[in-house]
């Protein structure tokens, strides 16, 4: 249950805005925002994404090694 739509958006350089369901939060952890099921929460996260100045082509710089290292580091801190 891992949403490929989020992964496709990230691979195109589009930040993800998602809800806390299925595998969605994992994909948005570094490259987007997770919002609650309320209009105010969605608006707040959209404003954050709009105001956030993301380095141009930051997603194009993703590599399997860099992404794997980030994931392992994150998992170690949560254990």
URZIKA-V923226 format. One record per pair of residues at least 24 apart in sequence whose ideal C-beta (glycine too) atoms are under 10 Angstrom apart, sorted by the first residue. I is the first residue (numbers start at 1). J is the second residue. Records with the same first field share a line. If there is no record, write none. Layout:
BEGIN
I = J / J
END
This chain:
BEGIN
2 = 26 / 27
3 = 27 / 28
6 = 31 / 32
7 = 31
9 = 59
10 = 59 / 62
11 = 59 / 60 / 62
12 = 59 / 60
13 = 54 / 56 / 57 / 58 / 59 / 60 / 62
14 = 49 / 59
15 = 45 / 48 / 49 / 50 / 52 / 54 / 58 / 59
16 = 49
17 = 42 / 45 / 46 / 48 / 49
18 = 45
26 = 71 / 74
29 = 70 / 71 / 74
30 = 62 / 67 / 70 / 71 / 74
31 = 58 / 59 / 62
END
